[in-house]
Amino acid sequence: MSAPLVVSIPHRLGREEAVHRLKNGLGRAAASIPVMQVEEERWSGDSLAFRIRALGQIASGRVDVADDHVKVEVVLPWLLQRFAEVAQATIRKRGQLLLTRDEGK
């Protein structure tokens, strides 16, 4: 098993608002990536366990929300590891959009 891909995304929202934005925005963010489908999304407090399918492969991960950052860990199957840098950049960009844009926009 490979080491997880880890992305830390800073924010200034506080834990409660960050969780709220992630719960409301993750589905839309995932839907905007055509090669990816969310197979499972399970929240437990401030943590999310998820499983996604991309290019016929399953990846699993965890999102932990803290007061000042969100930590995303994803374990990619070996066939998707070649896309790790792209995945890391995409997670960071989409996460920053969810956590920094104005709620009403």
C-alpha positions as CSV (number, residue, x, y, z in Angstrom):
1,M,0.0,0.0,0.0
2,S,1.3,3.4,-0.9
3,A,1.7,6.4,1.4
4,P,-1.3,8.7,1.4
5,L,-1.3,11.9,-0.5
6,V,-1.6,14.7,2.1
7,V,-2.9,18.2,1.4
8,S,-3.2,20.9,4.1
9,I,-5.5,23.8,3.3
10,P,-5.3,26.8,5.7
11,H,-8.5,28.8,6.4
12,R,-9.7,31.6,8.7
13,L,-13.3,30.4,9.1
14,G,-13.2,28.5,12.3
15,R,-14.0,24.8,12.5
16,E,-17.8,25.1,12.4
17,E,-18.0,27.3,9.3
18,A,-15.4,25.2,7.5
19,V,-17.4,22.0,8.1
20,H,-20.5,23.8,6.9
21,R,-18.9,24.9,3.7
22,L,-17.4,21.5,3.0
23,K,-20.6,19.7,3.6
24,N,-22.4,22.0,1.2
25,G,-19.8,22.2,-1.5
26,L,-18.0,18.9,-1.8
27,G,-20.7,17.4,-4.0
28,R,-20.6,20.3,-6.4
29,A,-16.8,20.3,-6.5
30,A,-16.7,16.5,-7.2
31,A,-19.4,16.8,-9.9
32,S,-17.3,19.3,-11.8
33,I,-14.6,16.7,-12.3
34,P,-16.0,14.4,-15.0
35,V,-13.7,11.4,-14.5
36,M,-14.5,11.2,-10.8
37,Q,-17.5,9.8,-8.9
38,V,-18.1,10.0,-5.1
39,E,-19.0,6.4,-4.0
40,E,-19.2,7.1,-0.3
41,E,-19.2,10.2,1.9
42,R,-19.6,9.7,5.6
43,W,-19.3,12.5,8.1
44,S,-18.5,11.9,11.8
45,G,-18.2,15.2,13.7
46,D,-15.5,17.2,12.0
47,S,-14.1,14.4,10.0
48,L,-15.2,12.9,6.6
49,A,-14.4,9.5,5.4
50,F,-14.8,9.1,1.6
51,R,-14.3,6.7,-1.3
52,I,-14.1,7.9,-4.9
53,R,-13.9,6.2,-8.2
54,A,-11.7,7.7,-10.9
55,L,-10.8,6.1,-14.2
56,G,-12.2,2.8,-13.0
57,Q,-10.0,2.8,-9.8
58,I,-11.1,3.3,-6.2
59,A,-9.3,5.8,-3.9
60,S,-10.2,6.3,-0.3
61,G,-9.4,9.1,2.1
62,R,-10.2,11.3,5.0
63,V,-10.8,15.0,5.6
64,D,-10.1,16.4,9.1
65,V,-11.3,19.9,9.8
66,A,-9.4,22.0,12.4
67,D,-10.0,25.6,13.5
68,D,-7.4,27.0,11.1
69,H,-6.8,24.3,8.4
70,V,-8.3,21.3,6.7
71,K,-6.2,18.2,6.2
72,V,-7.0,15.9,3.3
73,E,-5.4,12.4,3.1
74,V,-6.1,10.2,0.0
75,V,-4.7,6.8,-0.6
76,L,-4.4,6.3,-4.4
77,P,-4.2,2.9,-6.0
78,W,-1.0,2.3,-7.9
79,L,-2.7,3.0,-11.3
80,L,-3.7,6.5,-10.1
81,Q,-0.4,7.4,-8.4
82,R,1.0,8.8,-11.7
83,F,-1.7,11.5,-11.3
84,A,-0.7,12.3,-7.7
85,E,0.7,15.8,-8.4
86,V,-2.4,16.7,-10.5
87,A,-4.7,15.3,-7.8
88,Q,-2.8,17.3,-5.1
89,A,-3.0,20.5,-7.0
90,T,-6.7,20.0,-7.7
91,I,-7.6,19.2,-4.1
92,R,-5.7,22.3,-2.9
93,K,-7.3,24.6,-5.5
94,R,-10.9,23.3,-5.0
95,G,-10.5,23.3,-1.2
96,Q,-9.2,26.9,-1.2
97,L,-12.2,27.9,-3.4
98,L,-14.6,26.3,-0.9
99,L,-12.9,27.8,2.1
100,T,-12.1,31.3,0.9
101,R,-14.9,32.5,-1.4
102,D,-17.8,34.5,0.1
103,E,-20.8,32.3,1.0
104,G,-23.2,34.3,-1.0
105,K,-21.2,34.2,-4.3
